[in-house]
Amino acid sequence: MIQYPITDANPTIPELLMGARRENKEQTENKIRQIFEDFSLWTPAGSKQKIYLSSNEDCLRRVIGFYQRMIGGKKALDILKK
């Protein structure tokens, strides 16, 4: 298995997702929903308007499915090709 290092300047989201790898499908979905609902991860510093990605249910559903397929051993590029 090829592993790629995560080099995000703000490692909050990768750290949350790494914890979700060992959880069941429902727990993983809840973890991703929490990430999307946390406006502090998506709102630019100093912005008066809070950004909630959780309101886009279609996007959220697709991200959850994508991440679960990756946990199942599929490669991101192979998933994206389909």
C-alpha positions as CSV (number, residue, x, y, z in Angstrom):
1,M,0.0,0.0,0.0
2,I,1.3,3.4,-0.9
3,Q,1.1,6.1,1.8
4,Y,1.3,9.7,1.1
5,P,2.4,12.2,3.8
6,I,-0.2,14.8,4.8
7,T,1.5,18.2,4.6
8,D,-1.4,20.5,5.4
9,A,-0.4,23.7,7.1
10,N,-3.5,23.2,9.4
11,P,-3.6,19.5,10.2
12,T,-6.9,19.6,12.0
13,I,-9.0,17.9,9.3
14,P,-6.4,15.2,8.4
15,E,-6.0,14.4,12.1
16,L,-9.8,14.1,12.5
17,L,-10.0,11.8,9.4
18,M,-7.1,9.6,10.5
19,G,-9.0,8.9,13.7
20,A,-12.0,7.9,11.6
21,R,-10.1,5.2,9.8
22,R,-10.6,2.7,12.6
23,E,-14.2,3.4,13.2
24,N,-17.3,1.7,11.7
25,K,-19.2,3.2,8.8
26,E,-21.7,5.1,10.9
27,Q,-19.0,6.6,13.1
28,T,-17.0,7.6,10.0
29,E,-20.0,9.3,8.5
30,N,-20.6,11.2,11.8
31,K,-17.0,12.3,12.0
32,I,-17.2,13.7,8.4
33,R,-20.5,15.5,9.2
34,Q,-18.8,17.1,12.3
35,I,-16.0,18.4,10.1
36,F,-18.4,19.9,7.6
37,E,-20.5,21.4,10.4
38,D,-17.5,23.1,12.1
39,F,-17.6,26.6,10.6
40,S,-14.2,27.5,12.2
41,L,-12.5,25.1,9.7
42,W,-14.2,26.7,6.6
43,T,-14.6,30.4,7.6
44,P,-11.7,32.7,6.7
45,A,-10.1,34.5,9.6
46,G,-11.8,37.8,10.3
47,S,-14.9,37.0,8.2
48,K,-18.2,38.0,9.7
49,Q,-20.1,35.4,7.7
50,K,-19.8,31.8,9.0
51,I,-19.5,29.1,6.4
52,Y,-21.3,25.9,7.0
53,L,-20.6,23.2,4.5
54,S,-23.0,20.8,6.1
55,S,-25.9,22.5,4.3
56,N,-24.8,21.0,1.0
57,E,-26.2,17.4,1.6
58,D,-25.2,16.2,-1.9
59,C,-21.6,17.2,-1.5
60,L,-21.5,15.8,2.0
61,R,-23.0,12.4,0.8
62,R,-20.4,12.2,-2.0
63,V,-17.4,13.0,0.3
64,I,-18.6,10.4,2.8
65,G,-18.8,7.8,0.1
66,F,-15.5,8.8,-1.4
67,Y,-13.7,8.6,2.0
68,Q,-15.3,5.2,2.9
69,R,-14.2,3.7,-0.5
70,M,-10.6,5.0,0.3
71,I,-10.7,3.4,3.7
72,G,-11.8,0.2,2.0
73,G,-8.6,0.1,0.0
74,K,-9.5,1.9,-3.2
75,K,-7.1,4.6,-4.6
76,A,-8.3,8.1,-4.9
77,L,-7.4,8.4,-8.5
78,D,-9.2,5.2,-9.4
79,I,-12.4,6.4,-7.6
80,L,-12.2,9.7,-9.5
81,K,-11.8,8.0,-12.8
82,K,-15.2,6.5,-12.4
